[in-house]
Amino acid sequence: MSEMIVETRDLSMRFGGVLAVNNVNFNLRERELRCLIGPNGAGKSTLFKCMTGLHEINHSNGRVFIRGQDVTGWRPHEIVRLGVGIKTQVPSVMNGLTVWENLWLSARRIHGKNGAYPEVDRVIEELGLQTHMRRNVGELAHGQRQIVEIGLVLCQRPKLVLLDEPAAGITGAEADRLVELIHGINQQAAVVVVDHDMNFVRMLGGSVTVLHQGAVLMEGATDAVMNNAKVREVYIGNRAK
Amino acid sequence: MIGDAANFSSAGRTHWGWIIAISLLLLLLPAVFDTNTPTLLGIWALFALSLGLMWGYAGILSFGHAAYFGLGAYTYAITSMNLGESTAAWMLAILLPAFVAALIGAMMFYGRISDVYMGVITLVFSLIMAKFMGATAGDAYSIGNARLGGFNGIPAFPILNVPGDPSTLIIGVPLYYLVVCCLIFCYLISRWVLSSAFGRILLGIRENESRIELLGYNAPAYKTAIFSLSAAMAGMAGCLFASWAEIVTPALFGLGQSVEVIIWVIAGGLGTLMGPVIGAVLLGTMKLLLGGQTFIDNSLVIGAILVLVVLLLPRGLLPTAMGWRKQQDQRSVSRARNNSMRRRTGERRQPRATAGQDKSGGQS
C-alpha cells in the first residue's frame, strides 16, 4: 500500500463568524489524483491555503501532515521544500521577468547552478514555450501564464502537486493540453486539483472530494460522486446532466 | 543551452566600456577642477546607489535611509575620536549600520509587515535617531572621549588616514580618489550581486514575493540580507561624508536627507544602478548651485523637479534615455532593412527593363 502524502486531522479555519473549513479530515496517497470540488464558498481554496501555509494556522486549527511531517504553522517555503509544487488560483508568476527567467528561478533551487539550464530547456520544450521564452510573462495571455505557472511547478519535480483552479480562464484546446499535462505530472507525483468546472473534473478522472459549507460532503470516484443525489442537490442543482 | 547573461536580461548588464571611460574621466578630473564639490557629489552618489540597489532591484523602499548614513557618520566620528586613527572606525562605520539594518530588517520582513508599515518603521527609526542625537547636549552624553554634542554634533574628530599610518591624512585630492574608488567598488559589488543567483532571487521578490516563497526560497532572509548590504553602503557614504565635512550633526539623520535620496533615485531612474548615481550628481549639483542664491527656496525647486520628472519622465532620466536610444536603433535598423529591400527590388526590376529595351531595340 502506498504511503500517505497529505493528511489533515480535524482541520478548521474560521474568519470572524464564518467557519470556512469545518473539521476536515482529508487524506491523499502517493501518486493519487484527487479533485477537490464544491460550490462557491465551500471552503476549497481555504483548505488549499491551509495545506500550503498560505493561511497561517496553529494546532488549535487542527493539524496538517505532508510526507509524514507535521507542517502545521510552517511557512510556505518550508512546505515547498518537502517536495510540494503549488499553483495558486490567480496566476502567481513574476510578470516583469521573462518566461525563461521565471522557470530558471524555479529550477535553480532544486537543480543547482548547472542543473537548472537543462531543466529549463526541458520544461520549455515540454510546454511548447519556445516562442515565448524571451517575453515578459506579463505580456502573455491568461492561459499562457497559467501554463508558465505549471512550468514553475514542473521545474521543481515535486512529489505532491497542489493546483488551485488550473483551468480558470483557459480555452477548450488549452484545457485538453492541461489535462494531458496533469496526467503527465501524476505519473510521478500525487496531485490535488481544486476546481469547480465539472467538465474539467470529468476530463481529469481520478477520485473526487466534495466540500460543502466547509465540511467534506462526499468522497469517491468521479462518476459515483457526479451521480449522487445529495451532491447534485447542493452543488450541481437542476443544471446537472 | 543559451548563455547565462543573454537569458537573464532583467538584471541588467555590466557595460565595461562605459565603466572604464567614466573611471578614466573621474581619475583625470582633479587635473581640471577643484575636488571639494566632486568629492561631496561622489559621496551622495554612493548614498543614492545604496538605496537604488535595494529599492530598484528588491522593491524595498526605505523612507528613512538617512538613518544608516547618519549612523555611519556618527560611528566613524565616535570611534575615531576614541581610537585616534581611522582604520577600525572606517570598518565599524560600515559594519554597525549593516548590523542595525539586519536587526530592523529581520523584525520587519520575518514579521510580514506590509510595505506601508515598513515605510513608517524606517522613517520613524530615522526620526528617532535624529531626535535622540539632537537631545544629547551636555557632558552626560559621551561615549569614551567623544561628546555627542546635541544639535551642534561632533566636530574635530580625526579624519581618514592611511591604514596603519595615522599621520598621513586622506584629505583633498586623495579623499576624492578614495570616494571614486568606493563608488566604483560598490557599483561593481552591486553588479556582481545582481548577476548572482542571490540577485536574481531579489528580482523575483520584487516581482512577486509570494511566488518566490512558493518556489521554496526564504524571502525574508534575502530581503534582510539586501537591506543590510544597502545599509553598509549608506554607512560607508556616511563615514566618507564625516571625513569630508569634519563634523557630524543630527541633520544627517533628518527627514530632508531621506527624502532627497529618494528623489535622486526616482529622477535618475529606478531599477538601474547608474540612474541613482546620475540623479545624485545632477540634482546634487543643482542643489549646491541653488544654495548660493537667496531668490527662491532650494527645496521648492527640488520638489518642482521631482513633480516634473514624475509627470514627464516617469521612468527616470536614464531608463528614458536608454529607451529613446533603443528606439533610434530600431528605427535605423528598420530603415536599413527597407533600403536593402528597395535596392533588391530595384535590382530585380532592372534586368526586366533592360530586357524590354532590348526587345524594343530589336523591334526598332
Contacts between the chains, C-beta under 8 A, distances in Angstrom:
chain1	res1	chain2	res2	distance
A	52	B	214	7.6
A	54	B	210	7.6
A	75	B	213	7.0
A	75	B	218	8.0
A	76	B	210	7.4
A	76	B	213	4.6
A	76	B	214	5.5
A	77	B	213	4.6
A	77	B	214	7.5
A	77	B	215	7.8
A	77	B	216	5.2
A	77	B	217	5.9
A	77	B	218	5.3
A	77	B	219	7.2
A	80	B	213	7.6
A	80	B	214	6.0
A	80	B	215	6.7
A	80	B	216	4.0
A	81	B	216	4.9
A	86	B	214	4.8
A	88	B	210	7.8
A	88	B	214	7.2
A	92	B	208	6.1
A	92	B	210	6.2
A	92	B	211	4.5
A	92	B	214	6.6
A	93	B	208	6.7
A	93	B	211	6.4
A	94	B	203	7.6
A	94	B	204	5.3
A	94	B	207	3.6
A	94	B	208	4.8
A	94	B	211	6.1
A	94	B	212	7.8
A	95	B	207	6.1
A	95	B	208	7.2
A	96	B	10	6.7
A	96	B	203	7.8
A	96	B	206	7.4
A	96	B	207	4.6
A	97	B	10	5.1
A	97	B	203	6.4
A	97	B	204	6.9
A	97	B	207	5.7
A	98	B	7	7.9
A	98	B	9	6.9
A	98	B	10	6.9
A	100	B	7	5.1
A	100	B	8	7.8
A	101	B	7	7.2
A	101	B	8	5.8
A	101	B	9	7.9
A	101	B	10	5.8
A	101	B	200	7.3
A	101	B	203	7.6
A	104	B	7	6.9
A	104	B	8	6.9
A	104	B	200	7.3
A	105	B	200	6.3
A	105	B	201	6.6
A	105	B	204	4.9
A	105	B	212	7.3
A	105	B	215	6.1
A	106	B	215	5.1
A	108	B	197	5.8
A	108	B	200	7.6
A	109	B	215	6.2
A	109	B	216	5.1
A	109	B	217	6.4
A	110	B	216	7.8
A	113	B	197	6.9
A	117	B	1	4.7
A	118	B	1	6.7
A	121	B	1	6.2
A	134	B	9	7.9
A	152	B	211	7.5
A	152	B	215	6.6
A	156	B	215	7.2
A	156	B	216	7.3
